[in-house]
Amino acid sequence: METNRTLLQMKFGRIVKAFAKEAHITLEEALDKAYDSKTFMLMDEGIADMQTMSDIYLTDELLIEYGYKKSPAETLRK
């Protein structure tokens, strides 16, 4: 699916802002981490239609990827 680059950039900006808030890190740190993340790579390349997922879902993916939040699977194992 071809995504409009401007819309994707706007979505990513919202996700980075939410990630910074939830992880209690600066926007600059959040942006650096986000651009190096698997989540961003999947969104940018349109793999698995990640760009169509909600902002909350994608923010959670970043939080889990960087260890700020446990994945649902980890929570169930306890």
LUMLOLO-889216 format. One record per atom (N, C-alpha, C, O, CB): residue number from 1; residue in three letters; atom name; y, z, x. Coordinates in pm, 1 decimal, always signed. Each point is the difference from the previous one (the first is absolute). Glycine has a CB too. Example, Ala and Ser with C-alpha at 12.3 -4.5 7.8 and 13.67 -1.06 7.14 Angstrom:
% residues 2
> 1, ALA, N, -569.0, +780.0, +1319.0 $
> 1, ALA, CA, +119.0, +0.0, -89.0 $
> 1, ALA, C, +120.0, +0.0, +90.0 $
> 1, ALA, O, -1.9, +66.5, +103.6 $
> 1, ALA, CB, -115.4, +58.1, -292.8 $
> 2, SER, N, +222.3, -196.6, +154.2 $
> 2, SER, CA, +119.0, +6.0, +82.0 $
> 2, SER, C, +109.0, +73.0, -77.0 $
> 2, SER, O, +110.8, +16.9, +50.9 $
> 2, SER, CB, -173.6, -231.4, +67.5 $
This chain:
% residues 78
> 1, MET, N, -117.7, +0.0, +84.5 $
> 1, MET, CA, +117.7, +0.0, -84.5 $
> 1, MET, C, +124.0, +0.0, +89.0 $
> 1, MET, O, +12.9, +84.7, +88.4 $
> 1, MET, CB, -137.0, +37.5, -273.6 $
> 2, GLU, N, +212.4, -213.8, +163.0 $
> 2, GLU, CA, +124.4, -10.6, +77.6 $
> 2, GLU, C, +104.1, +93.4, -61.4 $
> 2, GLU, O, +31.9, -10.1, -118.4 $
> 2, GLU, CB, -83.3, -231.3, +182.9 $
> 3, THR, N, +103.4, +331.5, +16.8 $
> 3, THR, CA, +98.9, +96.8, -46.8 $
> 3, THR, C, +136.1, -36.0, +56.2 $
> 3, THR, O, +12.1, -38.5, +116.4 $
> 3, THR, CB, -187.4, +218.6, -132.2 $
> 4, ASN, N, +276.3, -167.6, -66.6 $
> 4, ASN, CA, +136.4, -22.6, +43.6 $
> 4, ASN, C, +32.6, +101.5, +108.7 $
> 4, ASN, O, -15.2, +120.3, -21.2 $
> 4, ASN, CB, +82.5, -211.5, -206.6 $
> 5, ARG, N, -22.2, +43.9, +345.0 $
> 5, ARG, CA, +25.9, +86.7, +115.7 $
> 5, ARG, C, +107.9, +103.2, -30.3 $
> 5, ARG, O, -10.6, +114.1, +45.1 $
> 5, ARG, CB, -56.0, -301.2, +106.4 $
> 6, THR, N, +168.5, +150.9, -225.5 $
> 6, THR, CA, +106.9, +94.2, -32.6 $
> 6, THR, C, -54.0, +113.6, -86.1 $
> 6, THR, O, +32.5, +116.4, +23.2 $
> 6, THR, CB, +137.1, -301.8, -9.5 $
> 7, LEU, N, -251.5, +152.2, -112.5 $
> 7, LEU, CA, -59.0, +102.9, -85.2 $
> 7, LEU, C, -91.9, +90.8, +80.0 $
> 7, LEU, O, -1.5, +121.3, -20.7 $
> 7, LEU, CB, +16.4, -275.8, -174.7 $
> 8, LEU, N, -91.1, +96.4, +286.3 $
> 8, LEU, CA, -89.9, +78.9, +84.4 $
> 8, LEU, C, +79.5, +94.6, +89.7 $
> 8, LEU, O, -38.8, +115.5, +17.4 $
> 8, LEU, CB, -129.5, -302.6, -21.6 $
> 9, GLN, N, +278.2, +139.9, +60.9 $
> 9, GLN, CA, +83.5, +84.8, +85.1 $
> 9, GLN, C, +61.9, +113.8, -81.3 $
> 9, GLN, O, +8.2, +113.0, +48.2 $
> 9, GLN, CB, +40.6, -310.6, +100.7 $
> 10, MET, N, -5.8, +169.2, -270.3 $
> 10, MET, CA, +57.1, +104.5, -85.9 $
> 10, MET, C, -105.8, +105.0, -34.1 $
> 10, MET, O, +27.4, +120.0, +2.4 $
> 10, MET, CB, +136.2, -286.8, -97.9 $
> 11, LYS, N, -283.2, +120.7, +64.2 $
> 11, LYS, CA, -110.2, +91.6, -30.8 $
> 11, LYS, C, -32.3, +85.9, +121.5 $
> 11, LYS, O, -19.8, +120.9, -12.4 $
> 11, LYS, CB, -73.4, -285.0, -154.4 $
> 12, PHE, N, +88.1, +102.6, +282.4 $
> 12, PHE, CA, -33.1, +74.7, +120.9 $
> 12, PHE, C, +108.2, +102.4, +30.9 $
> 12, PHE, O, -30.9, +109.9, +46.1 $
> 12, PHE, CB, -95.8, -307.5, +41.9 $
> 13, GLY, N, +251.9, +164.0, -112.2 $
> 13, GLY, CA, +109.9, +95.1, +19.9 $
> 13, GLY, C, -16.1, +123.4, -87.9 $
> 13, GLY, O, +23.0, +112.2, +45.1 $
> 13, GLY, CB, +127.3, -302.7, +13.7 $
> 14, ARG, N, -189.7, +170.0, -183.9 $
> 14, ARG, CA, -22.4, +113.0, -91.5 $
> 14, ARG, C, -116.2, +86.1, +47.5 $
> 14, ARG, O, +5.3, +122.7, -8.3 $
> 14, ARG, CB, +83.8, -259.3, -182.1 $
> 15, ILE, N, -193.0, +72.6, +239.8 $
> 15, ILE, CA, -118.5, +72.0, +46.5 $
> 15, ILE, C, +33.2, +82.2, +124.2 $
> 15, ILE, O, -42.1, +115.1, +10.9 $
> 15, ILE, CB, -106.2, -295.4, -105.2 $
> 16, VAL, N, +223.0, +122.6, +187.5 $
> 16, VAL, CA, +38.0, +71.0, +122.2 $
> 16, VAL, C, +84.1, +122.5, -34.5 $
> 16, VAL, O, -19.8, +107.2, +57.3 $
> 16, VAL, CB, +13.3, -323.1, +72.8 $
> 17, LYS, N, +99.4, +200.4, -222.8 $
> 17, LYS, CA, +85.5, +112.1, -41.4 $
> 17, LYS, C, -84.6, +112.0, -61.0 $
> 17, LYS, O, +19.8, +117.0, +32.6 $
> 17, LYS, CB, +172.0, -276.7, -73.3 $
> 18, ALA, N, -285.1, +125.0, -46.5 $
> 18, ALA, CA, -87.5, +100.1, -61.8 $
> 18, ALA, C, -91.5, +64.4, +104.0 $
> 18, ALA, O, -23.7, +120.7, -4.7 $
> 18, ALA, CB, +31.1, -249.1, -211.0 $
> 19, PHE, N, -58.7, +48.9, +309.3 $
> 19, PHE, CA, -85.9, +50.3, +107.3 $
> 19, PHE, C, +75.4, +102.7, +83.6 $
> 19, PHE, O, -54.3, +106.0, +31.3 $
> 19, PHE, CB, -71.0, -324.7, -25.6 $
> 20, ALA, N, +248.7, +188.9, +30.6 $
> 20, ALA, CA, +81.9, +92.5, +79.6 $
> 20, ALA, C, +19.7, +131.5, -75.7 $
> 20, ALA, O, -12.0, +108.2, +57.5 $
> 20, ALA, CB, +130.0, -303.4, +52.2 $
> 21, LYS, N, -88.1, +184.6, -236.9 $
> 21, LYS, CA, +23.4, +120.0, -80.7 $
> 21, LYS, C, -126.3, +84.8, -10.3 $
> 21, LYS, O, +4.7, +121.2, +21.3 $
> 21, LYS, CB, +170.5, -244.5, -150.9 $
> 22, GLU, N, -286.6, +61.3, +97.3 $
> 22, GLU, CA, -125.8, +73.0, -18.6 $
> 22, GLU, C, -55.2, +56.8, +130.4 $
> 22, GLU, O, -59.9, +107.5, +0.0 $
> 22, GLU, CB, +11.8, -255.1, -193.2 $
> 23, ALA, N, +67.6, +76.6, +304.1 $
> 23, ALA, CA, -52.3, +43.8, +130.0 $
> 23, ALA, C, +97.5, +92.2, +73.4 $
> 23, ALA, O, -33.8, +55.8, +104.4 $
> 23, ALA, CB, -95.0, -269.3, -90.6 $
> 24, HIS, N, +249.9, +229.5, -68.5 $
> 24, HIS, CA, +104.1, +82.7, +62.6 $
> 24, HIS, C, +32.5, -48.5, +141.1 $
> 24, HIS, O, +6.2, +77.8, +95.2 $
> 24, HIS, CB, -82.8, +117.5, -232.0 $
> 25, ILE, N, +96.9, -326.8, +146.5 $
> 25, ILE, CA, +39.0, -62.7, +126.0 $
> 25, ILE, C, +124.6, -83.9, -24.9 $
> 25, ILE, O, +36.3, -26.4, -114.6 $
> 25, ILE, CB, -276.8, +22.8, +198.2 $
> 26, THR, N, +305.5, -38.0, +24.8 $
> 26, THR, CA, +121.4, -80.6, -15.9 $
> 26, THR, C, -36.5, -140.4, -48.3 $
> 26, THR, O, -114.4, -43.6, +12.5 $
> 26, THR, CB, +229.9, +176.6, +169.3 $
> 27, LEU, N, -17.1, -202.0, -236.4 $
> 27, LEU, CA, -22.2, -138.5, -42.5 $
> 27, LEU, C, -39.9, -87.0, +118.5 $
> 27, LEU, O, -84.5, -88.5, -13.6 $
> 27, LEU, CB, +250.5, +118.6, -172.1 $
> 28, GLU, N, -105.7, -5.3, +301.9 $
> 28, GLU, CA, -33.3, -78.1, +119.0 $
> 28, GLU, C, -145.9, +20.2, +40.3 $
> 28, GLU, O, -69.8, -96.1, +32.4 $
> 28, GLU, CB, +307.9, +113.8, +43.3 $
> 29, GLU, N, -283.8, +107.6, -77.7 $
> 29, GLU, CA, -140.6, +27.3, +32.1 $
> 29, GLU, C, -91.8, -65.7, -102.4 $
> 29, GLU, O, -102.3, -58.9, +35.0 $
> 29, GLU, CB, +167.9, +276.8, +72.4 $
> 30, ALA, N, -27.5, -206.9, -234.1 $
> 30, ALA, CA, -81.1, -58.9, -106.4 $
> 30, ALA, C, -8.4, -151.5, +15.3 $
> 30, ALA, O, -106.4, -59.0, -18.8 $
> 30, ALA, CB, +172.4, +246.4, -133.9 $
> 31, LEU, N, +46.1, -249.9, +186.8 $
> 31, LEU, CA, +2.1, -144.9, +17.6 $
> 31, LEU, C, -88.1, -42.5, +117.4 $
> 31, LEU, O, -75.7, -96.5, -10.2 $
> 31, LEU, CB, +307.3, +90.2, -85.9 $
> 32, ASP, N, -221.1, +78.9, +207.5 $
> 32, ASP, CA, -84.5, -30.7, +116.5 $
> 32, ASP, C, -148.2, +11.4, -34.3 $
> 32, ASP, O, -79.2, -88.6, +32.2 $
> 32, ASP, CB, +261.1, +171.1, +118.9 $
> 33, LYS, N, -218.0, +26.8, -216.4 $
> 33, LYS, CA, -140.9, +20.3, -35.9 $
> 33, LYS, C, -45.8, -105.9, -100.2 $
> 33, LYS, O, -109.3, -55.3, +12.4 $
> 33, LYS, CB, +133.8, +302.8, +29.2 $
> 34, ALA, N, +59.1, -274.7, -139.7 $
> 34, ALA, CA, -38.1, -95.3, -104.0 $
> 34, ALA, C, -23.9, -139.3, +57.5 $
> 34, ALA, O, -97.8, -65.9, -35.3 $
> 34, ALA, CB, +229.3, +199.1, -130.2 $
> 35, TYR, N, -42.4, -178.3, +254.2 $
> 35, TYR, CA, -17.5, -133.4, +57.4 $
> 35, TYR, C, -123.1, -11.0, +89.0 $
> 35, TYR, O, -51.3, -109.8, +21.3 $
> 35, TYR, CB, +296.6, +83.1, -31.2 $
> 36, ASP, N, -293.0, +139.4, +62.0 $
> 36, ASP, CA, -120.8, +0.0, +83.3 $
> 36, ASP, C, -126.3, +29.3, -79.3 $
> 36, ASP, O, -108.2, +10.0, +57.8 $
> 36, ASP, CB, +248.4, +62.0, +132.5 $
> 37, SER, N, -128.3, -58.2, -321.2 $
> 37, SER, CA, -112.5, +43.1, -82.8 $
> 37, SER, C, -88.5, -116.3, -45.9 $
> 37, SER, O, +42.1, -115.5, -6.2 $
> 37, SER, CB, +98.1, +306.5, -68.6 $
> 38, LYS, N, -265.0, -154.7, +42.9 $
> 38, LYS, CA, -91.6, -97.3, -60.4 $
> 38, LYS, C, +48.9, -37.1, -140.0 $
> 38, LYS, O, -16.3, -113.4, -45.1 $
> 38, LYS, CB, -177.4, +207.4, +178.9 $
> 39, THR, N, +253.7, +3.3, -200.9 $
> 39, THR, CA, +51.0, -24.1, -135.0 $
> 39, THR, C, +103.3, -112.9, +0.4 $
> 39, THR, O, -6.7, -90.9, -82.8 $
> 39, THR, CB, -34.6, +332.5, +24.6 $
> 40, PHE, N, +136.8, -235.5, +151.7 $
> 40, PHE, CA, +102.0, -105.0, +7.9 $
> 40, PHE, C, -63.6, -134.5, +34.2 $
> 40, PHE, O, +36.6, -102.3, -57.9 $
> 40, PHE, CB, +133.9, +273.1, +128.5 $
> 41, MET, N, -264.9, -171.4, +22.5 $
> 41, MET, CA, -64.5, -124.9, +38.5 $
> 41, MET, C, -68.4, -64.3, -122.0 $
> 41, MET, O, +9.6, -120.9, -21.1 $
> 41, MET, CB, -44.1, +210.2, +256.7 $
> 42, LEU, N, -33.6, -7.4, -314.2 $
> 42, LEU, CA, -67.5, -52.2, -119.4 $
> 42, LEU, C, +100.1, -53.7, -102.2 $
> 42, LEU, O, -22.7, -104.2, -61.4 $
> 42, LEU, CB, -163.6, +267.1, +99.4 $
> 43, MET, N, +297.2, -90.7, -55.5 $
> 43, MET, CA, +104.6, -46.7, -92.3 $
> 43, MET, C, +62.0, -129.1, +50.5 $
> 43, MET, O, +14.0, -96.1, -75.7 $
> 43, MET, CB, +33.1, +332.6, +7.3 $
> 44, ASP, N, -10.4, -239.5, +194.1 $
> 44, ASP, CA, +70.6, -113.8, +58.2 $
> 44, ASP, C, -83.7, -127.2, -3.0 $
> 44, ASP, O, +52.0, -109.3, -22.6 $
> 44, ASP, CB, +72.1, +267.8, +168.1 $
> 45, GLU, N, -253.5, -143.3, -122.6 $
> 45, GLU, CA, -88.3, -116.7, +1.6 $
> 45, GLU, C, -57.8, -32.0, -137.3 $
> 45, GLU, O, -71.2, -99.1, -15.8 $
> 45, GLU, CB, +16.4, +153.3, +251.1 $
> 46, GLY, N, +85.1, +29.2, -334.6 $
> 46, GLY, CA, -47.7, -25.9, -135.6 $
> 46, GLY, C, -148.6, +24.0, -17.4 $
> 46, GLY, O, -60.7, -52.7, -93.2 $
> 46, GLY, CB, +241.0, -111.5, +72.0 $
> 47, ILE, N, -239.8, +243.0, +109.8 $
> 47, ILE, CA, -143.3, +28.6, -6.6 $
> 47, ILE, C, -26.6, +98.5, -112.6 $
> 47, ILE, O, +69.6, +100.7, -13.2 $
> 47, ILE, CB, -95.0, -143.3, +260.8 $
> 48, ALA, N, -74.4, +13.6, -327.7 $
> 48, ALA, CA, -42.8, +85.0, -111.7 $
> 48, ALA, C, +113.9, +25.8, -98.7 $
> 48, ALA, O, -2.8, +98.5, -73.8 $
> 48, ALA, CB, -164.9, +8.6, +225.2 $
> 49, ASP, N, +267.0, -194.8, -152.9 $
> 49, ASP, CA, +114.6, +13.8, -89.9 $
> 49, ASP, C, +63.5, +138.6, +6.6 $
> 49, ASP, O, +44.2, +53.9, -101.4 $
> 49, ASP, CB, -150.1, -221.8, -47.3 $
> 50, MET, N, +110.0, +225.3, +269.6 $
> 50, MET, CA, +59.5, +132.8, +18.6 $
> 50, MET, C, +144.5, +2.8, -47.4 $
> 50, MET, O, +47.0, +103.0, -48.3 $
> 50, MET, CB, -198.8, -64.0, +242.7 $
> 51, GLN, N, +222.4, -149.4, -181.4 $
> 51, GLN, CA, +140.4, -4.2, -39.0 $
> 51, GLN, C, +18.8, +16.5, -150.3 $
> 51, GLN, O, +111.8, +23.6, -46.0 $
> 51, GLN, CB, -68.5, -170.2, +241.5 $
> 52, THR, N, -151.2, +134.5, -272.6 $
> 52, THR, CA, +10.1, +16.2, -144.8 $
> 52, THR, C, -24.0, +145.0, -44.3 $
> 52, THR, O, +19.8, +34.0, -116.6 $
> 52, THR, CB, -95.1, -271.0, +91.7 $
> 53, MET, N, +33.0, +320.5, +118.0 $
> 53, MET, CA, -24.9, +141.0, -32.3 $
> 53, MET, C, +132.7, +72.8, -22.4 $
> 53, MET, O, +105.1, -44.6, +46.0 $
> 53, MET, CB, -319.1, +40.8, +89.8 $
> 54, SER, N, +207.5, +114.4, -205.8 $
> 54, SER, CA, +121.8, +75.8, -30.2 $
> 54, SER, C, +58.0, +62.6, +126.2 $
> 54, SER, O, -70.1, +20.4, +99.1 $
> 54, SER, CB, -16.9, +26.0, -329.5 $
> 55, ASP, N, +215.8, -16.6, +224.6 $
> 55, ASP, CA, +66.7, +65.8, +112.4 $
> 55, ASP, C, -65.9, +134.1, +30.4 $
> 55, ASP, O, -16.7, +35.8, +116.6 $
> 55, ASP, CB, +232.1, -150.1, -177.1 $
> 56, ILE, N, -252.8, +188.7, -43.4 $
> 56, ILE, CA, -63.2, +130.9, +18.9 $
> 56, ILE, C, -133.8, -15.3, +71.9 $
> 56, ILE, O, -30.3, +75.4, +92.4 $
> 56, ILE, CB, +144.1, +10.8, -300.1 $
> 57, TYR, N, -193.0, -183.3, +165.2 $
> 57, TYR, CA, -130.2, -23.5, +63.7 $
> 57, TYR, C, +17.9, -34.3, +147.8 $
> 57, TYR, O, -70.1, +54.4, +85.3 $
> 57, TYR, CB, -24.0, -133.7, -305.4 $
> 58, LEU, N, +187.3, -10.3, +250.5 $
> 58, LEU, CA, +20.0, -43.1, +138.5 $
> 58, LEU, C, +58.9, +112.0, +85.6 $
> 58, LEU, O, -33.1, +11.8, +117.9 $
> 58, LEU, CB, +65.5, -246.3, -199.0 $
> 59, THR, N, +54.4, +316.4, +22.5 $
> 59, THR, CA, +52.0, +116.5, +72.3 $
> 59, THR, C, -114.5, +95.2, +33.6 $
> 59, THR, O, -9.0, +50.1, +112.1 $
> 59, THR, CB, +232.2, -72.2, -229.5 $
> 60, ASP, N, -310.3, +46.5, +20.3 $
> 60, ASP, CA, -117.2, +85.1, +25.7 $
> 60, ASP, C, -88.5, -57.6, +109.4 $
> 60, ASP, O, -53.1, +74.7, +82.1 $
> 60, ASP, CB, +60.0, +0.9, -319.4 $
> 61, GLU, N, -23.3, -206.5, +239.4 $
> 61, GLU, CA, -80.3, -63.5, +104.4 $
> 61, GLU, C, +58.3, +29.7, +139.2 $
> 61, GLU, O, -73.9, +30.2, +93.6 $
> 61, GLU, CB, +8.0, -212.7, -256.4 $
> 62, LEU, N, +198.2, +173.7, +175.0 $
> 62, LEU, CA, +63.9, +32.8, +128.4 $
> 62, LEU, C, -18.3, +147.3, +34.1 $
> 62, LEU, O, -29.6, +33.8, +114.6 $
> 62, LEU, CB, +197.9, -215.7, -152.6 $
> 63, LEU, N, -151.2, +269.1, -59.6 $
> 63, LEU, CA, -17.2, +143.8, +23.5 $
> 63, LEU, C, -142.4, +31.0, +46.3 $
> 63, LEU, O, -19.5, +81.2, +90.5 $
> 63, LEU, CB, +194.5, -32.4, -264.7 $
> 64, ILE, N, -272.5, -112.0, +113.6 $
> 64, ILE, CA, -140.3, +19.8, +38.6 $
> 64, ILE, C, -25.7, -59.7, +137.7 $
> 64, ILE, O, -64.3, +62.4, +84.3 $
> 64, ILE, CB, -5.2, -65.9, -326.3 $
> 65, GLU, N, +119.9, -117.4, +264.5 $
> 65, GLU, CA, -21.7, -69.0, +127.7 $
> 65, GLU, C, +50.1, +82.7, +118.5 $
> 65, GLU, O, -62.2, +0.9, +106.2 $
> 65, GLU, CB, +81.8, -219.9, -226.0 $
> 66, TYR, N, +91.8, +287.6, +101.6 $
> 66, TYR, CA, +57.7, +78.4, +109.5 $
> 66, TYR, C, -31.4, +149.1, -8.6 $
> 66, TYR, O, +57.7, +79.3, +74.4 $
> 66, TYR, CB, +122.5, -247.3, -63.6 $
> 67, GLY, N, -270.5, +207.1, -100.1 $
> 67, GLY, CA, -47.3, +137.3, -4.5 $
> 67, GLY, C, +92.7, +100.0, -65.9 $
> 67, GLY, O, -17.7, +120.6, +17.6 $
> 67, GLY, CB, -101.8, -176.2, +183.2 $
> 68, TYR, N, +217.5, +9.2, -276.1 $
> 68, TYR, CA, +89.3, +91.1, -71.2 $
> 68, TYR, C, -60.9, +44.8, -132.4 $
> 68, TYR, O, +47.5, +94.9, -62.4 $
> 68, TYR, CB, +148.6, -206.4, +170.3 $
> 69, LYS, N, -300.0, +43.3, -149.3 $
> 69, LYS, CA, -65.3, +30.2, -126.6 $
> 69, LYS, C, -147.1, -34.1, +15.8 $
> 69, LYS, O, -35.0, -94.5, +70.6 $
> 69, LYS, CB, +246.9, +49.7, -205.6 $
> 70, LYS, N, -297.8, +121.3, +69.6 $
> 70, LYS, CA, -143.0, -28.6, +4.4 $
> 70, LYS, C, -34.6, -106.1, -102.9 $
> 70, LYS, O, +60.2, -7.4, -107.1 $
> 70, LYS, CB, -108.0, +241.3, +185.4 $
> 71, SER, N, -49.1, -314.6, -44.1 $
> 71, SER, CA, -44.8, -102.2, -94.5 $
> 71, SER, C, -79.6, +67.6, -111.6 $
> 71, SER, O, -54.6, +108.4, +20.7 $
> 71, SER, CB, +48.2, -285.3, +162.6 $
> 72, PRO, N, -1.0, +115.7, -298.9 $
> 72, PRO, CA, -78.9, +58.3, -109.7 $
> 72, PRO, C, -145.4, +24.8, +40.5 $
> 72, PRO, O, -60.3, +98.3, -43.1 $
> 72, PRO, CB, +209.9, -215.0, -119.5 $
> 73, ALA, N, -205.9, +28.6, +244.6 $
> 73, ALA, CA, -138.5, +16.6, +44.9 $
> 73, ALA, C, -15.8, +126.0, +84.5 $
> 73, ALA, O, -99.2, +71.5, -13.8 $
> 73, ALA, CB, +69.8, -320.2, +9.2 $
> 74, GLU, N, +126.4, +276.7, +92.2 $
> 74, GLU, CA, -5.3, +121.5, +81.4 $
> 74, GLU, C, +10.4, +124.9, -86.3 $
> 74, GLU, O, -67.0, +99.9, +26.0 $
> 74, GLU, CB, +168.2, -225.5, +164.4 $
> 75, THR, N, -18.0, +119.8, -291.7 $
> 75, THR, CA, +19.1, +114.5, -89.1 $
> 75, THR, C, -127.6, +30.1, -75.6 $
> 75, THR, O, -32.8, +116.9, -20.4 $
> 75, THR, CB, +275.1, -172.9, -2.3 $
> 76, LEU, N, -316.0, -47.0, -19.7 $
> 76, LEU, CA, -122.7, +18.9, -75.3 $
> 76, LEU, C, -113.0, +56.2, +84.1 $
> 76, LEU, O, -88.8, +66.2, -53.9 $
> 76, LEU, CB, +159.3, -251.8, -90.6 $
> 77, ARG, N, -70.2, +161.4, +274.7 $
> 77, ARG, CA, -106.9, +46.1, +88.9 $
> 77, ARG, C, -2.0, +151.2, +16.5 $
> 77, ARG, O, -102.3, +57.5, +37.1 $
> 77, ARG, CB, +118.6, -273.4, +81.5 $
> 78, LYS, N, +95.5, +279.3, -145.8 $
> 78, LYS, CA, +6.6, +145.9, +22.3 $
> 78, LYS, C, -59.2, +78.8, -111.5 $
> 78, LYS, O, -1.4, +123.0, +5.1 $
> 78, LYS, CB, +201.6, -158.0, +126.0 $
